[in-house]
Amino acid sequence: MDTVGERLKWARQRHVWSQVDLSKLSGVPVVTISRIENNRHGLPKPSTARRLAVALDLDPAWLLYGNVDFPSEAEEKPAGKNNNGLLESA
């Protein structure tokens, strides 16, 4: 994934969320999410990247630059809270 748009779209789809879902969870307008995903926005502001990264449970540096290790889907997540902040059952 070479662009912030590709990384954002991949992370959003990994959660099986629509752009509207991500907008509601992050507070970032749908139009901004769409522009970022379609590479018509350039790098988002740090505050926007942070809001998206928090909603997606990502490192903002990975979202922006892709130069940070990202856990594979095969790695198990520890028991606790899921990405929606809800407790998971063991």
DRENMARPA-410229 format. One line per field, with one value per atom (N, C-alpha, C, O): residue number from 1; atom name; x, y, z. Coordinates in pm, 1 decimal, always signed. Example, Ala and Ser with C-alpha at 12.3 -4.5 7.8 and 13.67 -1.06 7.14 Angstrom:
BEGIN
pos (1:1:1:1:2:2:2:2)
site (N:CA:C:O:N:CA:C:O)
u (+1319.0:+1230.0:+1320.0:+1423.6:+1285.0:+1367.0:+1290.0:+1340.9)
v (-569.0:-450.0:-330.0:-331.9:-225.0:-106.0:+3.0:+113.8)
w (+780.0:+780.0:+780.0:+846.5:+708.0:+714.0:+787.0:+803.9)
***
This chain:
BEGIN
pos (1:1:1:1:2:2:2:2:3:3:3:3:4:4:4:4:5:5:5:5:6:6:6:6:7:7:7:7:8:8:8:8:9:9:9:9:10:10:10:10:11:11:11:11:12:12:12:12:13:13:13:13:14:14:14:14:15:15:15:15:16:16:16:16:17:17:17:17:18:18:18:18:19:19:19:19:20:20:20:20:21:21:21:21:22:22:22:22:23:23:23:23:24:24:24:24:25:25:25:25:26:26:26:26:27:27:27:27:28:28:28:28:29:29:29:29:30:30:30:30:31:31:31:31:32:32:32:32:33:33:33:33:34:34:34:34:35:35:35:35:36:36:36:36:37:37:37:37:38:38:38:38:39:39:39:39:40:40:40:40:41:41:41:41:42:42:42:42:43:43:43:43:44:44:44:44:45:45:45:45:46:46:46:46:47:47:47:47:48:48:48:48:49:49:49:49:50:50:50:50:51:51:51:51:52:52:52:52:53:53:53:53:54:54:54:54:55:55:55:55:56:56:56:56:57:57:57:57:58:58:58:58:59:59:59:59:60:60:60:60:61:61:61:61:62:62:62:62:63:63:63:63:64:64:64:64:65:65:65:65:66:66:66:66:67:67:67:67:68:68:68:68:69:69:69:69:70:70:70:70:71:71:71:71:72:72:72:72:73:73:73:73:74:74:74:74:75:75:75:75:76:76:76:76:77:77:77:77:78:78:78:78:79:79:79:79:80:80:80:80:81:81:81:81:82:82:82:82:83:83:83:83:84:84:84:84:85:85:85:85:86:86:86:86:87:87:87:87:88:88:88:88:89:89:89:89:90:90:90:90)
site (N:CA:C:O:N:CA:C:O:N:CA:C:O:N:CA:C:O:N:CA:C:O:N:CA:C:O:N:CA:C:O:N:CA:C:O:N:CA:C:O:N:CA:C:O:N:CA:C:O:N:CA:C:O:N:CA:C:O:N:CA:C:O:N:CA:C:O:N:CA:C:O:N:CA:C:O:N:CA:C:O:N:CA:C:O:N:CA:C:O:N:CA:C:O:N:CA:C:O:N:CA:C:O:N:CA:C:O:N:CA:C:O:N:CA:C:O:N:CA:C:O:N:CA:C:O:N:CA:C:O:N:CA:C:O:N:CA:C:O:N:CA:C:O:N:CA:C:O:N:CA:C:O:N:CA:C:O:N:CA:C:O:N:CA:C:O:N:CA:C:O:N:CA:C:O:N:CA:C:O:N:CA:C:O:N:CA:C:O:N:CA:C:O:N:CA:C:O:N:CA:C:O:N:CA:C:O:N:CA:C:O:N:CA:C:O:N:CA:C:O:N:CA:C:O:N:CA:C:O:N:CA:C:O:N:CA:C:O:N:CA:C:O:N:CA:C:O:N:CA:C:O:N:CA:C:O:N:CA:C:O:N:CA:C:O:N:CA:C:O:N:CA:C:O:N:CA:C:O:N:CA:C:O:N:CA:C:O:N:CA:C:O:N:CA:C:O:N:CA:C:O:N:CA:C:O:N:CA:C:O:N:CA:C:O:N:CA:C:O:N:CA:C:O:N:CA:C:O:N:CA:C:O:N:CA:C:O:N:CA:C:O:N:CA:C:O:N:CA:C:O:N:CA:C:O:N:CA:C:O:N:CA:C:O:N:CA:C:O:N:CA:C:O:N:CA:C:O:N:CA:C:O:N:CA:C:O:N:CA:C:O:N:CA:C:O:N:CA:C:O:N:CA:C:O)
u (+84.8:+0.0:+89.2:+161.1:+82.5:+174.6:+122.1:+201.6:-8.4:-62.5:-145.5:-192.7:-161.9:-245.8:-388.5:-456.4:-433.4:-567.5:-584.1:-685.9:-484.7:-490.9:-490.1:-564.0:-406.4:-400.1:-530.4:-578.7:-587.8:-713.3:-825.5:-900.9:-836.1:-941.1:-924.2:-1022.0:-800.7:-774.0:-815.3:-882.6:-774.8:-805.7:-955.7:-1009.4:-1022.9:-1168.4:-1238.5:-1327.8:-1200.0:-1263.3:-1230.2:-1308.8:-1115.7:-1077.8:-1178.5:-1205.0:-1233.6:-1336.5:-1476.5:-1573.2:-1487.0:-1614.6:-1705.2:-1824.2:-1644.7:-1716.4:-1732.6:-1646.2:-1842.6:-1860.6:-1791.1:-1747.0:-1781.8:-1726.3:-1814.0:-1763.8:-1943.9:-2036.5:-2008.6:-2007.4:-1986.1:-1954.2:-1828.3:-1826.2:-1724.0:-1598.3:-1617.1:-1558.6:-1697.0:-1724.0:-1789.9:-1751.8:-1887.9:-1957.9:-1863.7:-1871.8:-1774.9:-1684.9:-1568.7:-1518.1:-1526.5:-1409.0:-1443.1:-1362.5:-1561.9:-1597.1:-1540.9:-1552.2:-1480.7:-1426.5:-1536.1:-1596.5:-1563.5:-1670.5:-1649.0:-1536.0:-1759.1:-1754.5:-1681.4:-1602.8:-1706.2:-1642.0:-1490.2:-1417.7:-1441.5:-1296.9:-1241.7:-1136.4:-1311.7:-1268.7:-1263.5:-1167.0:-1365.2:-1369.4:-1253.0:-1188.1:-1227.9:-1117.4:-982.6:-896.6:-963.9:-837.4:-823.6:-718.9:-928.8:-922.8:-899.3:-837.0:-948.4:-932.3:-813.3:-799.2:-726.8:-602.8:-626.2:-548.8:-733.8:-762.5:-749.2:-803.0:-678.2:-672.6:-530.8:-510.0:-432.5:-298.3:-295.2:-388.0:-189.8:-182.6:-284.6:-294.6:-360.8:-456.5:-382.6:-266.2:-451.7:-397.4:-366.9:-433.2:-267.1:-236.2:-357.6:-374.9:-440.5:-558.2:-657.0:-719.0:-671.9:-761.0:-705.0:-778.1:-575.4:-511.4:-524.3:-549.1:-507.6:-517.4:-659.1:-676.5:-759.9:-898.6:-932.1:-998.8:-886.0:-910.0:-835.8:-891.1:-710.2:-628.6:-687.1:-689.2:-734.2:-794.2:-918.3:-936.5:-1003.3:-1125.3:-1091.8:-1162.4:-984.4:-945.6:-847.3:-805.9:-809.5:-714.0:-580.5:-525.5:-529.5:-404.7:-304.8:-340.9:-179.9:-76.5:-91.4:-87.7:-108.0:-122.6:-5.2:-23.9:+116.0:+232.5:+216.9:+252.7:+163.4:+141.9:+39.0:+56.5:-67.8:-171.4:-114.0:-141.6:-34.1:+19.9:+134.0:+138.7:+225.7:+351.0:+376.2:+459.4:+305.7:+320.7:+453.5:+485.6:+533.4:+667.0:+677.2:+786.1:+564.0:+560.5:+502.2:+407.2:+559.7:+506.2:+359.5:+317.7:+283.6:+141.0:+113.6:+156.6:+43.2:+18.6:-66.4:-161.0:-31.6:-108.9:-240.0:-253.8:-335.2:-464.5:-450.2:-535.7:-344.4:-325.0:-285.8:-307.7:-227.7:-189.3:-313.5:-407.9:-312.2:-427.2:-424.9:-319.1:-544.2:-557.6:-579.6:-650.5:-519.8:-542.8:-688.1:-756.7:-734.7:-871.4:-884.9:-788.4:-1000.2:-1023.8:-1127.7:-1236.6:-1094.3:-1189.2:-1165.1:-1051.1:-1274.2:-1260.8:-1244.5:-1235.7:-1240.1:-1216.6:-1328.7:-1311.0:-1444.0:-1556.6:-1562.2:-1654.7:-1463.2:-1462.2:-1552.2:-1572.3:-1606.6:-1694.9:-1611.8:-1514.3:-1650.8:-1578.9:-1605.5:-1718.5:-1497.6:-1510.2:-1526.0:-1473.6:-1597.6:-1607.1:-1489.0:-1437.2:-1446.6:-1329.7:-1362.3:-1274.4)
v (-117.2:+0.0:+123.2:+150.6:+195.2:+306.3:+441.3:+530.4:+458.6:+590.3:+586.2:+480.7:+703.1:+713.4:+669.9:+609.4:+699.9:+659.8:+509.4:+456.5:+440.0:+293.8:+234.6:+140.4:+289.9:+239.2:+266.0:+179.9:+384.8:+418.2:+325.9:+273.0:+307.0:+221.7:+77.4:+12.5:+27.0:-108.7:-124.2:-220.9:-28.1:-36.4:-27.5:-98.9:+58.6:+72.8:-55.2:-102.5:-111.1:-233.4:-353.2:-447.6:-350.2:-457.3:-466.3:-574.4:-351.5:-347.5:-371.5:-381.2:-380.8:-396.4:-275.9:-290.3:-157.4:-32.6:+41.6:+35.3:+111.2:+203.4:+334.2:+353.6:+423.0:+555.7:+630.2:+707.1:+607.7:+670.8:+619.9:+698.2:+489.0:+432.1:+498.1:+541.2:+505.2:+564.2:+711.8:+761.2:+780.8:+921.7:+939.1:+1026.6:+855.4:+864.1:+834.4:+899.3:+737.5:+697.7:+795.1:+810.5:+860.2:+947.5:+1096.1:+1176.4:+1132.1:+1273.8:+1342.8:+1464.7:+1267.2:+1322.0:+1314.2:+1208.3:+1423.4:+1421.0:+1312.9:+1283.3:+1255.8:+1151.8:+1202.2:+1128.6:+1325.5:+1380.1:+1382.2:+1358.7:+1409.6:+1409.7:+1268.4:+1246.1:+1173.4:+1032.7:+987.6:+923.2:+1020.4:+982.8:+1044.1:+976.4:+1170.3:+1237.0:+1176.3:+1159.1:+1143.9:+1081.1:+944.7:+913.7:+862.9:+727.9:+730.7:+639.8:+833.5:+843.2:+928.0:+966.6:+957.1:+1031.3:+1166.0:+1208.3:+1232.6:+1366.6:+1470.4:+1580.5:+1435.6:+1523.0:+1556.2:+1655.6:+1476.9:+1492.4:+1435.6:+1366.2:+1464.6:+1416.8:+1490.7:+1613.2:+1417.6:+1485.2:+1560.5:+1532.5:+1655.9:+1727.6:+1626.9:+1523.6:+1655.9:+1563.5:+1533.5:+1420.0:+1633.1:+1609.6:+1514.6:+1431.8:+1526.0:+1436.3:+1295.1:+1198.8:+1282.6:+1150.6:+1085.5:+965.3:+1164.2:+1111.0:+1061.1:+953.7:+1138.0:+1097.6:+969.1:+880.6:+959.4:+838.4:+719.6:+610.3:+742.1:+634.0:+582.7:+461.9:+672.1:+629.5:+545.2:+440.2:+590.0:+514.6:+376.6:+279.4:+368.5:+243.1:+161.2:+53.2:+211.5:+144.9:+123.0:+12.9:+232.3:+227.9:+327.9:+419.8:+308.4:+407.8:+516.2:+484.8:+642.6:+749.2:+755.1:+790.2:+721.1:+722.8:+620.1:+646.6:+502.2:+400.5:+450.2:+434.0:+510.5:+560.8:+665.1:+662.1:+757.2:+865.0:+820.4:+857.3:+741.5:+715.3:+569.2:+538.9:+478.3:+337.0:+278.3:+166.9:+349.9:+301.7:+243.6:+234.4:+204.7:+145.9:+5.7:-15.2:-90.2:-226.7:-228.1:-159.9:-305.9:-319.6:-466.3:-549.0:-502.4:-644.5:-708.2:-647.8:-829.1:-900.0:-947.4:-956.5:-977.1:-1027.0:-1163.3:-1202.2:-1236.4:-1369.3:-1365.4:-1462.2:-1253.1:-1242.4:-1229.8:-1158.7:-1300.0:-1294.6:-1165.7:-1116.7:-1110.9:-993.3:-1040.7:-1138.9:-972.1:-1012.5:-993.0:-905.8:-1074.9:-1060.1:-924.4:-872.0:-868.6:-736.4:-665.4:-717.7:-545.5:-466.8:-486.8:-498.7:-490.3:-497.7:-357.2:-262.5:-340.9:-209.8:-111.7:+7.7:-158.2:-68.0:-27.7:+42.4:-71.2:-38.3:-127.6:-100.8:-233.3:-325.0:-441.8:-482.7:-494.0:-608.9:-732.3:-759.5:-806.8:-930.2:-1045.6:-1041.9:-1147.5:-1267.1:-1356.5:-1357.7:-1430.7:-1516.5:-1644.1:-1727.9)
w (+0.0:+0.0:+0.0:+96.1:-108.6:-127.7:-80.6:-50.8:-73.0:-40.6:+87.1:+129.4:+146.8:+265.7:+231.4:+314.4:+111.6:+69.5:+65.0:+109.5:+11.4:+6.9:+147.5:+176.0:+235.3:+372.3:+446.6:+520.1:+428.2:+495.2:+448.4:+530.0:+318.7:+265.0:+312.6:+349.6:+311.8:+357.9:+503.7:+539.6:+588.2:+731.6:+755.7:+840.5:+682.6:+698.2:+656.3:+726.5:+544.4:+495.3:+583.6:+592.0:+648.8:+741.7:+856.7:+909.2:+894.6:+999.2:+942.8:+1018.2:+811.4:+741.5:+770.7:+799.0:+762.8:+784.6:+653.8:+566.4:+640.9:+529.0:+563.9:+677.2:+466.8:+494.2:+594.1:+676.0:+587.6:+682.4:+824.2:+919.2:+838.4:+970.0:+1026.7:+1142.0:+944.4:+989.5:+1023.9:+1120.3:+946.8:+974.7:+1111.7:+1189.5:+1139.3:+1268.6:+1384.8:+1489.1:+1367.7:+1475.5:+1494.0:+1605.1:+1387.0:+1393.5:+1401.1:+1448.0:+1355.4:+1348.1:+1225.1:+1212.2:+1134.9:+1009.7:+904.0:+886.9:+832.4:+731.7:+625.0:+586.3:+579.3:+475.7:+352.0:+292.4:+313.4:+192.8:+209.2:+112.6:+328.8:+353.2:+344.9:+285.1:+404.4:+397.7:+252.2:+211.0:+174.7:+33.9:-43.8:-123.6:-20.2:-91.3:-54.9:-141.3:+72.7:+113.3:+46.5:-10.4:+53.1:-4.0:-154.5:-209.3:-221.0:-366.2:-406.2:-522.3:-308.1:-332.2:-399.2:-485.0:-359.0:-411.0:-300.7:-311.7:-195.1:-78.2:-36.4:+33.1:-76.1:-21.9:+119.2:+160.6:+192.1:+329.2:+413.3:+405.6:+493.9:+582.3:+692.5:+721.3:+753.4:+868.1:+978.0:+987.5:+1061.3:+1171.0:+1259.8:+1304.1:+1285.7:+1370.6:+1302.9:+1369.7:+1172.1:+1097.0:+1097.3:+1120.7:+1071.3:+1071.2:+1208.2:+1218.4:+1312.4:+1448.6:+1477.2:+1534.8:+1437.4:+1460.9:+1384.9:+1438.4:+1260.7:+1182.6:+1242.9:+1254.9:+1280.6:+1336.8:+1467.9:+1491.4:+1552.6:+1679.9:+1652.6:+1714.2:+1561.3:+1529.0:+1473.0:+1499.7:+1395.6:+1330.5:+1413.6:+1371.5:+1531.3:+1619.3:+1548.4:+1547.8:+1487.9:+1412.6:+1468.8:+1542.3:+1433.1:+1458.6:+1351.8:+1232.9:+1390.8:+1290.6:+1193.2:+1076.7:+1239.0:+1149.7:+1038.4:+923.7:+1072.1:+968.2:+867.5:+746.7:+917.5:+827.7:+732.3:+612.4:+785.6:+703.0:+612.8:+495.4:+667.0:+594.6:+561.1:+475.7:+627.1:+596.8:+636.2:+594.6:+716.3:+748.6:+888.6:+945.2:+943.7:+1077.0:+1062.2:+986.8:+1134.7:+1128.2:+1167.4:+1260.8:+1095.4:+1123.0:+1146.1:+1065.7:+1253.3:+1280.8:+1171.9:+1121.4:+1137.5:+1035.6:+1096.2:+1218.1:+1010.0:+1056.4:+1122.3:+1201.9:+1091.0:+1145.4:+1293.1:+1365.8:+1337.6:+1477.1:+1562.8:+1528.3:+1675.1:+1764.8:+1842.8:+1882.4:+1864.6:+1948.0:+2090.5:+2112.6:+2188.0:+2326.1:+2365.9:+2312.6:+2460.1:+2509.2:+2574.3:+2629.8:+2568.3:+2625.4:+2544.5:+2521.2:+2501.5:+2424.3:+2275.4:+2230.5:+2199.7:+2055.2:+2000.9:+2078.9:+1870.1:+1808.4:+1829.5:+1805.6:+1873.6:+1898.6:+2044.8:+2085.8:+2125.5:+2265.8:+2349.8:+2468.3:+2290.5:+2362.4:+2413.9:+2350.9:+2527.2:+2581.8:+2497.6:+2457.0:+2472.4:+2396.7:+2493.1:+2604.4:+2451.2:+2534.6:+2505.5:+2393.8:+2604.2:+2590.5:+2519.1:+2499.2)
***
